[in-house]
Amino acid sequence: VQLVESGGGLVQAGGSLRLSCAASGFTFDDYSIGWFRQAPGKEREGVSCISRSDGSTYYVDSVKGRFTISSDNAKNTVYLQMNSLKPEDAGVYYCAADGPCGSDFGPHFEYDYWGQGTQVTVSS
């Protein structure tokens, strides 16, 4: 199982970025996929996930209405479209596989497979 994130960068507040998570060694029928982020000195937090069972999605309250998670099964890639970015959205963003996705989404330790992360910087 391998996950590779890309798409991070520096953006001004109010701007947009699209993160990609390319998966290999499994398909999205096997595992739910989650996006997490970690700011310096803070715990890694769940941002969004997409369920393997029915494609349903979940978002943490702080990103609802601004972030959209989606998947392209043909490319085995999950995306996180981030709009109206705020300085507090900055951090290293990770995608992860094989964990819960629903009202129980959140704890990073419940996900088994992780990418290397991609840095998102938001200037004010």
Disulfide bonds with the S-S distance in Angstrom:
Cys21-Cys95 2.09
Cys49-Cys101 2.08
